[in-house]
Amino acid sequence: MVKERHNELKHSTHGGGSRGKRFVGEDVGEHQARVAERAKVHQMQAAARDAAQRAARKQEASRAHAALVHRPLWEGVAGLVLQSARLATKVVALPFRLASSLMPHGSHA
């Protein structure tokens, strides 16, 4: 009788019924609930990070829009004129640069 009880105790603490347990007396359901809760927390943290990033992007877009709205019109026009002048000089100079690059280096007329 004592030997049977010893074998029963040995079986219950080493392998039999202890699948998934980390500690003696731990319930497997508790472990699965902890794993599920941990996954839920990670998911909530990821959602919070995404929401914070979206809010930051929206705030930055609002700031950029406000900066453009309050900018004087003449600044935009002046910038457009300068960019147009740069483009025009590049377009006008392009045929001359192309001709210069096609000429042999030793003979400049």
MMTF fields as JSON, N, C-alpha, C and O atoms, coordinates in Angstrom:
{
  "mmtfVersion": "1.0.0",
  "mmtfProducer": "UNKNOWN",
  "numBonds": 435,
  "numAtoms": 436,
  "numGroups": 109,
  "numChains": 1,
  "numModels": 1,
  "chainsPerModel": [1],
  "groupsPerChain": [109],
  "chainIdList": ["A"],
  "bondAtomList": [4, 2, 8, 6, 12, 10, 16, 14, 20, 18, 24, 22, 28, 26, 32, 30, 36, 34, 40, 38, 44, 42, 48, 46, 52, 50, 56, 54, 60, 58, 64, 62, 68, 66, 72, 70, 76, 74, 80, 78, 84, 82, 88, 86, 92, 90, 96, 94, 100, 98, 104, 102, 108, 106, 112, 110, 116, 114, 120, 118, 124, 122, 128, 126, 132, 130, 136, 134, 140, 138, 144, 142, 148, 146, 152, 150, 156, 154, 160, 158, 164, 162, 168, 166, 172, 170, 176, 174, 180, 178, 184, 182, 188, 186, 192, 190, 196, 194, 200, 198, 204, 202, 208, 206, 212, 210, 216, 214, 220, 218, 224, 222, 228, 226, 232, 230, 236, 234, 240, 238, 244, 242, 248, 246, 252, 250, 256, 254, 260, 258, 264, 262, 268, 266, 272, 270, 276, 274, 280, 278, 284, 282, 288, 286, 292, 290, 296, 294, 300, 298, 304, 302, 308, 306, 312, 310, 316, 314, 320, 318, 324, 322, 328, 326, 332, 330, 336, 334, 340, 338, 344, 342, 348, 346, 352, 350, 356, 354, 360, 358, 364, 362, 368, 366, 372, 370, 376, 374, 380, 378, 384, 382, 388, 386, 392, 390, 396, 394, 400, 398, 404, 402, 408, 406, 412, 410, 416, 414, 420, 418, 424, 422, 428, 426, 432, 430],
  "bondOrderList": [1, 1, 1, 1, 1, 1, 1, 1, 1, 1, 1, 1, 1, 1, 1, 1, 1, 1, 1, 1, 1, 1, 1, 1, 1, 1, 1, 1, 1, 1, 1, 1, 1, 1, 1, 1, 1, 1, 1, 1, 1, 1, 1, 1, 1, 1, 1, 1, 1, 1, 1, 1, 1, 1, 1, 1, 1, 1, 1, 1, 1, 1, 1, 1, 1, 1, 1, 1, 1, 1, 1, 1, 1, 1, 1, 1, 1, 1, 1, 1, 1, 1, 1, 1, 1, 1, 1, 1, 1, 1, 1, 1, 1, 1, 1, 1, 1, 1, 1, 1, 1, 1, 1, 1, 1, 1, 1, 1],
  "groupList": [{"groupName": "MET", "atomNameList": ["N", "CA", "C", "O"], "elementList": ["N", "C", "C", "O"], "formalChargeList": [0, 0, 0, 0], "bondAtomList": [1, 0, 2, 1, 3, 2], "bondOrderList": [1, 1, 2], "singleLetterCode": "M", "chemCompType": "L-PEPTIDE LINKING"}, {"groupName": "VAL", "atomNameList": ["N", "CA", "C", "O"], "elementList": ["N", "C", "C", "O"], "formalChargeList": [0, 0, 0, 0], "bondAtomList": [1, 0, 2, 1, 3, 2], "bondOrderList": [1, 1, 2], "singleLetterCode": "V", "chemCompType": "L-PEPTIDE LINKING"}, {"groupName": "LYS", "atomNameList": ["N", "CA", "C", "O"], "elementList": ["N", "C", "C", "O"], "formalChargeList": [0, 0, 0, 0], "bondAtomList": [1, 0, 2, 1, 3, 2], "bondOrderList": [1, 1, 2], "singleLetterCode": "K", "chemCompType": "L-PEPTIDE LINKING"}, {"groupName": "GLU", "atomNameList": ["N", "CA", "C", "O"], "elementList": ["N", "C", "C", "O"], "formalChargeList": [0, 0, 0, 0], "bondAtomList": [1, 0, 2, 1, 3, 2], "bondOrderList": [1, 1, 2], "singleLetterCode": "E", "chemCompType": "L-PEPTIDE LINKING"}, {"groupName": "ARG", "atomNameList": ["N", "CA", "C", "O"], "elementList": ["N", "C", "C", "O"], "formalChargeList": [0, 0, 0, 0], "bondAtomList": [1, 0, 2, 1, 3, 2], "bondOrderList": [1, 1, 2], "singleLetterCode": "R", "chemCompType": "L-PEPTIDE LINKING"}, {"groupName": "HIS", "atomNameList": ["N", "CA", "C", "O"], "elementList": ["N", "C", "C", "O"], "formalChargeList": [0, 0, 0, 0], "bondAtomList": [1, 0, 2, 1, 3, 2], "bondOrderList": [1, 1, 2], "singleLetterCode": "H", "chemCompType": "L-PEPTIDE LINKING"}, {"groupName": "ASN", "atomNameList": ["N", "CA", "C", "O"], "elementList": ["N", "C", "C", "O"], "formalChargeList": [0, 0, 0, 0], "bondAtomList": [1, 0, 2, 1, 3, 2], "bondOrderList": [1, 1, 2], "singleLetterCode": "N", "chemCompType": "L-PEPTIDE LINKING"}, {"groupName": "LEU", "atomNameList": ["N", "CA", "C", "O"], "elementList": ["N", "C", "C", "O"], "formalChargeList": [0, 0, 0, 0], "bondAtomList": [1, 0, 2, 1, 3, 2], "bondOrderList": [1, 1, 2], "singleLetterCode": "L", "chemCompType": "L-PEPTIDE LINKING"}, {"groupName": "SER", "atomNameList": ["N", "CA", "C", "O"], "elementList": ["N", "C", "C", "O"], "formalChargeList": [0, 0, 0, 0], "bondAtomList": [1, 0, 2, 1, 3, 2], "bondOrderList": [1, 1, 2], "singleLetterCode": "S", "chemCompType": "L-PEPTIDE LINKING"}, {"groupName": "THR", "atomNameList": ["N", "CA", "C", "O"], "elementList": ["N", "C", "C", "O"], "formalChargeList": [0, 0, 0, 0], "bondAtomList": [1, 0, 2, 1, 3, 2], "bondOrderList": [1, 1, 2], "singleLetterCode": "T", "chemCompType": "L-PEPTIDE LINKING"}, {"groupName": "GLY", "atomNameList": ["N", "CA", "C", "O"], "elementList": ["N", "C", "C", "O"], "formalChargeList": [0, 0, 0, 0], "bondAtomList": [1, 0, 2, 1, 3, 2], "bondOrderList": [1, 1, 2], "singleLetterCode": "G", "chemCompType": "PEPTIDE LINKING"}, {"groupName": "PHE", "atomNameList": ["N", "CA", "C", "O"], "elementList": ["N", "C", "C", "O"], "formalChargeList": [0, 0, 0, 0], "bondAtomList": [1, 0, 2, 1, 3, 2], "bondOrderList": [1, 1, 2], "singleLetterCode": "F", "chemCompType": "L-PEPTIDE LINKING"}, {"groupName": "ASP", "atomNameList": ["N", "CA", "C", "O"], "elementList": ["N", "C", "C", "O"], "formalChargeList": [0, 0, 0, 0], "bondAtomList": [1, 0, 2, 1, 3, 2], "bondOrderList": [1, 1, 2], "singleLetterCode": "D", "chemCompType": "L-PEPTIDE LINKING"}, {"groupName": "GLN", "atomNameList": ["N", "CA", "C", "O"], "elementList": ["N", "C", "C", "O"], "formalChargeList": [0, 0, 0, 0], "bondAtomList": [1, 0, 2, 1, 3, 2], "bondOrderList": [1, 1, 2], "singleLetterCode": "Q", "chemCompType": "L-PEPTIDE LINKING"}, {"groupName": "ALA", "atomNameList": ["N", "CA", "C", "O"], "elementList": ["N", "C", "C", "O"], "formalChargeList": [0, 0, 0, 0], "bondAtomList": [1, 0, 2, 1, 3, 2], "bondOrderList": [1, 1, 2], "singleLetterCode": "A", "chemCompType": "L-PEPTIDE LINKING"}, {"groupName": "PRO", "atomNameList": ["N", "CA", "C", "O"], "elementList": ["N", "C", "C", "O"], "formalChargeList": [0, 0, 0, 0], "bondAtomList": [1, 0, 2, 1, 3, 2], "bondOrderList": [1, 1, 2], "singleLetterCode": "P", "chemCompType": "L-PEPTIDE LINKING"}, {"groupName": "TRP", "atomNameList": ["N", "CA", "C", "O"], "elementList": ["N", "C", "C", "O"], "formalChargeList": [0, 0, 0, 0], "bondAtomList": [1, 0, 2, 1, 3, 2], "bondOrderList": [1, 1, 2], "singleLetterCode": "W", "chemCompType": "L-PEPTIDE LINKING"}],
  "groupTypeList": [0, 1, 2, 3, 4, 5, 6, 3, 7, 2, 5, 8, 9, 5, 10, 10, 10, 8, 4, 10, 2, 4, 11, 1, 10, 3, 12, 1, 10, 3, 5, 13, 14, 4, 1, 14, 3, 4, 14, 2, 1, 5, 13, 0, 13, 14, 14, 14, 4, 12, 14, 14, 13, 4, 14, 14, 4, 2, 13, 3, 14, 8, 4, 14, 5, 14, 14, 7, 1, 5, 4, 15, 7, 16, 3, 10, 1, 14, 10, 7, 1, 7, 13, 8, 14, 4, 7, 14, 9, 2, 1, 1, 14, 7, 15, 11, 4, 7, 14, 8, 8, 7, 0, 15, 5, 10, 8, 5, 14],
  "groupIdList": [1, 2, 3, 4, 5, 6, 7, 8, 9, 10, 11, 12, 13, 14, 15, 16, 17, 18, 19, 20, 21, 22, 23, 24, 25, 26, 27, 28, 29, 30, 31, 32, 33, 34, 35, 36, 37, 38, 39, 40, 41, 42, 43, 44, 45, 46, 47, 48, 49, 50, 51, 52, 53, 54, 55, 56, 57, 58, 59, 60, 61, 62, 63, 64, 65, 66, 67, 68, 69, 70, 71, 72, 73, 74, 75, 76, 77, 78, 79, 80, 81, 82, 83, 84, 85, 86, 87, 88, 89, 90, 91, 92, 93, 94, 95, 96, 97, 98, 99, 100, 101, 102, 103, 104, 105, 106, 107, 108, 109],
  "secStructList": [7, 2, 2, 2, 2, 2, 2, 2, 2, 2, 2, 2, 2, 6, 6, 6, 6, 7, 6, 6, 7, 1, 1, 6, 6, 7, 7, 2, 2, 2, 2, 2, 2, 2, 2, 2, 2, 2, 2, 2, 2, 2, 2, 2, 2, 2, 2, 2, 2, 2, 2, 2, 2, 2, 2, 2, 2, 2, 2, 2, 2, 2, 2, 2, 2, 2, 2, 2, 2, 6, 1, 7, 2, 2, 2, 2, 2, 2, 2, 2, 2, 2, 2, 2, 2, 2, 2, 2, 2, 2, 2, 2, 2, 2, 2, 2, 2, 2, 2, 2, 2, 2, 1, 7, 6, 6, 7, 7, 7],
  "xCoordList": [0.811, 0.0, 0.873, 0.593, 1.898, 2.798, 3.531, 3.72, 3.941, 4.66, 3.75, 4.204, 2.494, 1.538, 1.35, 1.334, 1.21, 1.036, 2.281, 2.173, 3.46, 4.717, 4.769, 5.134, 4.405, 4.412, 3.382, 3.628, 2.242, 1.199, 1.672, 1.459, 2.31, 2.843, 3.955, 4.026, 4.817, 5.918, 5.375, 5.886, 4.34, 3.741, 3.054, 3.102, 2.428, 1.698, 2.639, 2.245, 3.869, 4.788, 5.838, 6.523, 5.987, 7.014, 6.377, 6.414, 5.801, 5.34, 3.848, 3.212, 3.266, 1.847, 1.028, 1.007, 0.358, -0.487, 0.259, -0.36, 1.579, 2.33, 2.682, 3.526, 2.069, 2.35, 1.991, 0.866, 2.93, 2.698, 2.895, 2.752, 3.211, 3.395, 4.853, 5.774, 5.028, 6.392, 6.658, 7.802, 5.62, 5.764, 4.816, 3.772, 5.186, 4.326, 3.056, 3.125, 1.922, 0.655, 0.111, -0.989, 0.866, 0.394, -0.671, -0.541, -1.693, -2.769, -2.422, -1.985, -2.612, -2.299, -3.178, -2.73, -4.4, -5.301, -4.78, -4.931, -4.167, -3.58, -2.474, -2.377, -1.651, -0.541, -1.084, -0.59, -2.087, -2.659, -3.331, -3.272, -3.962, -4.587, -3.535, -3.749, -2.398, -1.31, -0.741, -0.465, -0.569, -0.045, -1.02, -0.605, -2.319, -3.327, -3.346, -3.459, -3.237, -3.234, -2.004, -2.094, -0.857, 0.377, 0.221, 0.623, -0.363, -0.577, -1.523, -1.317, -2.559, -3.516, -2.837, -3.105, -1.966, -1.241, -0.322, -0.253, 0.385, 1.27, 0.458, 0.883, -0.699, -1.548, -2.037, -2.068, -2.416, -2.872, -1.737, -1.961, -0.521, 0.622, 0.913, 1.203, 0.833, 1.062, -0.009, 0.296, -1.251, -2.335, -2.125, -2.373, -1.669, -1.414, -0.272, -0.343, 0.793, 1.911, 1.428, 1.773, 0.621, 0.11, -0.748, -0.637, -1.597, -2.456, -1.622, -1.93, -0.574, 0.304, 1.021, 1.166, 1.472, 2.148, 1.189, 1.555, -0.049, -1.044, -1.341, -1.457, -1.462, -1.733, -0.571, -0.79, 0.658, 1.83, 1.875, 2.18, 1.571, 1.556, 0.468, 0.681, -0.691, -1.789, -1.424, -1.707, -0.8, -0.398, 0.652, 0.6, 1.599, 2.632, 2.017, 2.407, 1.059, 0.375, -0.388, -0.421, -1.001, -1.725, -0.765, -1.075, 0.398, 1.398, 1.886, 2.009, 2.164, 2.649, 1.59, 1.907, 0.345, -0.741, -0.87, -1.026, -0.804, -0.909, 0.243, 0.048, 1.436, 2.58, 2.383, 2.75, 1.803, 1.56, 0.444, 0.529, -0.578, -1.709, -1.291, -1.739, -0.445, -0.056, 1.143, 1.582, 1.668, 2.797, 2.301, 1.29, 2.977, 2.541, 2.594, 3.453, 1.663, 1.566, 2.802, 3.233, 3.371, 4.524, 5.721, 6.529, 5.839, 6.946, 6.814, 7.797, 5.607, 5.372, 5.628, 6.219, 5.186, 5.396, 6.886, 7.391, 7.583, 9.019, 9.761, 10.661, 9.384, 10.013, 9.76, 10.649, 8.537, 8.192, 8.992, 9.449, 9.162, 9.944, 11.402, 12.009, 11.968, 13.366, 13.545, 14.505, 12.647, 12.745, 12.605, 13.304, 11.719, 11.54, 12.8, 13.199, 13.436, 14.673, 15.778, 16.518, 15.901, 16.922, 16.684, 17.621, 15.433, 15.105, 15.397, 15.934, 15.045, 15.279, 16.767, 17.157, 17.608, 19.048, 19.603, 20.494, 19.096, 19.559, 19.129, 19.908, 17.891, 17.382, 18.128, 18.463, 18.398, 19.109, 20.548, 21.078, 21.175, 22.578, 22.762, 23.872, 21.715, 21.837, 22.422, 23.333, 21.964, 22.551, 24.041, 24.818, 24.434, 25.845, 26.701, 27.807, 26.202, 26.941, 27.045, 28.08, 25.973, 25.972, 26.982, 27.747, 26.997, 27.948, 29.367, 30.263, 29.578, 30.908, 31.389, 32.569, 30.501, 30.918, 31.159, 31.873, 30.577, 30.774, 32.021, 32.501, 32.554, 33.763, 34.979, 35.047, 35.955, 37.197, 37.904, 37.847, 38.551, 39.124, 40.287, 40.55, 40.962, 42.134, 41.773, 42.572, 40.604, 40.303, 39.12, 37.968, 39.419, 38.37, 38.434, 39.478, 37.383, 37.373, 37.628, 37.66],
  "yCoordList": [-1.174, 0.0, 1.263, 2.2, 1.3, 2.44, 2.593, 3.711, 1.49, 1.52, 2.051, 2.819, 1.659, 2.145, 3.654, 4.38, 4.112, 5.549, 6.323, 7.41, 5.752, 6.372, 6.485, 7.534, 5.412, 5.433, 6.427, 7.091, 6.526, 7.456, 8.901, 9.719, 9.212, 10.547, 10.87, 11.972, 9.882, 10.062, 10.337, 11.2, 9.599, 9.739, 11.103, 11.702, 11.589, 12.849, 14.051, 15.105, 13.932, 15.075, 14.99, 15.98, 13.848, 13.694, 13.184, 11.983, 14.061, 13.654, 13.463, 14.101, 12.647, 12.365, 13.56, 13.902, 14.2, 15.338, 16.645, 17.672, 16.638, 17.877, 18.523, 19.418, 18.099, 18.636, 20.133, 20.499, 20.992, 22.426, 23.142, 24.363, 22.431, 23.068, 23.467, 22.763, 24.608, 25.018, 24.783, 24.564, 24.825, 24.671, 23.595, 23.335, 22.99, 21.996, 22.692, 23.738, 22.13, 22.698, 23.738, 24.252, 24.057, 25.048, 24.419, 23.273, 25.163, 24.712, 25.087, 26.208, 24.165, 24.417, 25.548, 26.347, 25.616, 26.689, 28.05, 29.016, 28.144, 29.414, 29.844, 31.013, 28.892, 29.179, 29.678, 30.665, 29.003, 29.418, 30.782, 31.588, 31.038, 32.34, 33.441, 34.532, 33.165, 34.142, 34.42, 35.568, 33.361, 33.533, 34.37, 35.266, 34.075, 34.831, 36.288, 37.195, 36.515, 37.877, 38.647, 39.826, 37.968, 38.596, 38.997, 40.092, 38.108, 38.412, 39.598, 40.459, 39.636, 40.736, 42.057, 43.079, 42.044, 43.253, 43.724, 44.921, 42.793, 43.168, 43.786, 44.766, 43.215, 43.742, 45.147, 46.026, 45.356, 46.674, 47.695, 48.849, 47.278, 48.189, 48.589, 49.751, 47.617, 47.917, 48.875, 49.798, 48.657, 49.547, 50.955, 51.933, 51.067, 52.379, 53.089, 54.295, 52.338, 52.932, 53.442, 54.55, 52.625, 53.035, 54.291, 55.2, 54.336, 55.503, 56.749, 57.831, 56.604, 57.739, 58.229, 59.435, 57.301, 57.693, 58.407, 59.401, 57.896, 58.556, 59.965, 60.902, 60.115, 61.431, 62.383, 63.556, 61.892, 62.734, 63.171, 64.326, 62.241, 62.593, 63.628, 64.568, 63.441, 64.385, 65.766, 66.78, 65.805, 67.081, 67.767, 68.982, 66.998, 67.571, 68.113, 69.179, 67.381, 67.859, 69.138, 70.043, 69.228, 70.449, 71.62, 72.731, 71.383, 72.452, 72.931, 74.132, 71.976, 72.334, 73.126, 74.101, 72.712, 73.431, 74.845, 75.804, 74.968, 76.294, 77.189, 78.383, 76.62, 77.415, 77.902, 79.029, 77.054, 77.463, 78.498, 79.436, 78.329, 79.248, 80.65, 81.644, 80.73, 82.034, 82.646, 83.739, 81.965, 82.485, 83.523, 83.289, 84.651, 85.675, 85.14, 84.331, 85.609, 85.153, 85.528, 84.766, 86.694, 87.141, 86.203, 86.061, 85.547, 84.598, 83.415, 82.963, 82.927, 81.81, 82.202, 81.437, 83.395, 83.88, 84.092, 83.726, 84.675, 84.903, 83.574, 83.456, 82.584, 81.269, 80.648, 80.038, 80.808, 80.273, 80.954, 80.293, 82.274, 83.021, 82.569, 82.37, 82.406, 81.952, 80.56, 80.32, 79.653, 78.292, 78.308, 77.57, 79.134, 79.253, 79.8, 79.332, 80.798, 81.368, 80.32, 80.226, 79.528, 78.469, 77.455, 77.031, 77.069, 76.093, 76.659, 75.959, 77.926, 78.552, 78.608, 78.34, 78.955, 79.012, 77.625, 77.491, 76.624, 75.264, 74.833, 74.222, 75.15, 74.755, 75.504, 74.913, 76.803, 77.596, 77.11, 77.063, 76.756, 76.354, 74.917, 74.537, 74.119, 72.698, 72.449, 71.629, 73.098, 72.819, 73.165, 72.466, 74.253, 74.64, 73.629, 73.299, 73.151, 72.145, 70.846, 70.18, 70.488, 69.258, 69.375, 68.442, 70.51, 70.721, 70.697, 70.15, 71.294, 71.335, 69.934, 69.622, 69.11, 67.764, 66.874, 65.877, 67.214, 66.391, 66.794, 66.022, 67.978, 68.423, 67.704, 67.399, 67.426, 66.84, 67.833, 69.044, 67.322, 68.17, 69.026, 70.072, 68.642, 69.394, 70.588, 71.521, 70.612, 71.694, 72.514, 72.097, 73.677, 74.653, 75.726, 76.362, 75.958, 76.889, 78.259, 79.197],
  "zCoordList": [0.0, 0.0, 0.0, -0.748, 0.806, 0.876, -0.448, -0.927, -1.038, -2.304, -3.418, -4.266, -3.426, -4.428, -4.29, -5.284, -3.064, -2.809, -3.256, -3.823, -2.997, -3.413, -4.935, -5.467, -5.638, -7.105, -7.649, -8.657, -6.985, -7.408, -7.264, -8.159, -6.146, -5.934, -6.93, -7.473, -7.155, -8.091, -9.489, -10.203, -9.873, -11.195, -11.339, -12.413, -10.296, -10.377, -10.42, -10.919, -9.915, -9.921, -11.017, -11.275, -11.668, -12.722, -13.993, -14.264, -14.77, -16.081, -16.158, -16.996, -15.36, -15.479, -15.057, -13.875, -15.982, -15.658, -15.502, -15.222, -15.674, -15.491, -16.824, -16.867, -17.888, -19.209, -19.225, -18.884, -19.616, -19.683, -18.361, -18.296, -17.337, -16.028, -15.835, -16.248, -15.201, -14.853, -13.378, -12.98, -12.568, -11.13, -10.623, -11.222, -9.54, -8.929, -8.454, -7.808, -8.765, -8.348, -9.317, -9.113, -10.372, -11.334, -12.228, -12.658, -12.49, -13.357, -14.795, -15.054, -15.725, -17.128, -17.662, -18.484, -17.206, -17.628, -17.227, -17.975, -16.057, -15.613, -16.57, -16.943, -16.957, -17.873, -19.217, -19.761, -19.739, -21.02, -20.901, -21.83, -19.77, -19.562, -19.496, -20.024, -18.851, -18.783, -20.174, -20.521, -20.963, -22.324, -23.152, -23.887, -23.03, -23.771, -23.315, -24.139, -22.015, -21.482, -21.968, -22.309, -21.994, -22.477, -23.944, -24.336, -24.753, -26.171, -26.323, -27.177, -25.491, -25.528, -25.176, -25.808, -24.177, -23.763, -24.887, -25.167, -25.536, -26.645, -27.784, -28.397, -28.059, -29.114, -28.768, -29.63, -27.517, -27.088, -27.143, -27.506, -26.784, -26.848, -28.29, -28.571, -29.208, -30.621, -31.144, -31.899, -30.747, -31.174, -30.631, -31.336, -29.385, -28.783, -29.507, -29.747, -29.86, -30.608, -31.961, -32.372, -32.658, -33.967, -33.854, -34.676, -32.838, -32.643, -32.349, -32.848, -31.546, -31.23, -32.478, -32.678, -33.32, -34.559, -35.504, -36.131, -35.607, -36.458, -35.947, -36.737, -34.636, -34.058, -34.323, -34.628, -34.209, -34.46, -35.923, -36.219, -36.842, -38.268, -38.564, -39.331, -37.949, -38.163, -37.622, -38.26, -36.457, -35.862, -36.739, -36.933, -37.265, -38.136, -39.42, -39.897, -39.979, -41.187, -40.894, -41.729, -39.723, -39.347, -39.206, -39.635, -38.61, -38.467, -39.828, -40.065, -40.724, -42.057, -42.812, -43.493, -42.694, -43.356, -42.805, -43.561, -41.483, -40.864, -41.315, -41.542, -41.445, -41.89, -43.323, -43.655, -44.169, -45.552, -45.65, -46.443, -44.861, -44.908, -44.46, -45.033, -43.451, -42.903, -43.621, -43.265, -44.612, -45.365, -46.372, -47.035, -46.502, -47.459, -48.891, -49.241, -49.697, -51.077, -51.888, -52.753, -51.615, -52.401, -52.233, -53.151, -51.043, -50.854, -51.803, -52.389, -51.945, -52.867, -54.303, -55.066, -54.677, -56.045, -56.301, -57.362, -55.346, -55.505, -55.665, -56.497, -54.871, -54.996, -56.359, -56.953, -56.847, -58.161, -59.27, -60.202, -59.171, -60.165, -60.138, -61.191, -58.938, -58.834, -59.424, -60.155, -59.121, -59.667, -61.193, -61.887, -61.706, -63.159, -63.814, -64.88, -63.179, -63.734, -63.756, -64.736, -62.684, -62.661, -63.767, -64.444, -63.948, -64.982, -66.366, -67.224, -66.585, -67.888, -68.217, -69.353, -67.233, -67.511, -67.831, -68.67, -67.187, -67.484, -68.875, -69.607, -69.247, -70.568, -71.664, -72.691, -71.466, -72.465, -72.597, -73.707, -71.51, -71.544, -72.025, -72.398, -72.025, -72.365, -73.758, -73.863, -74.836, -76.159, -76.225, -76.876, -75.544, -75.551, -74.785, -75.214, -73.682, -72.898, -73.68, -73.658, -74.369, -75.169, -76.303, -76.547, -77.0, -78.095, -77.569, -78.211, -76.393, -75.808, -75.442, -75.598, -74.97, -74.585, -75.796, -75.691, -76.95, -78.159, -78.934, -79.764, -78.683, -79.391, -78.854, -77.663, -79.729, -79.236, -78.296, -78.511, -77.283, -76.252, -76.733, -76.139, -77.738, -78.196, -79.04, -79.127, -79.673, -80.601, -80.131, -80.251, -79.6, -79.259, -80.306, -80.455, -81.031, -82.157, -81.677, -82.474]
}
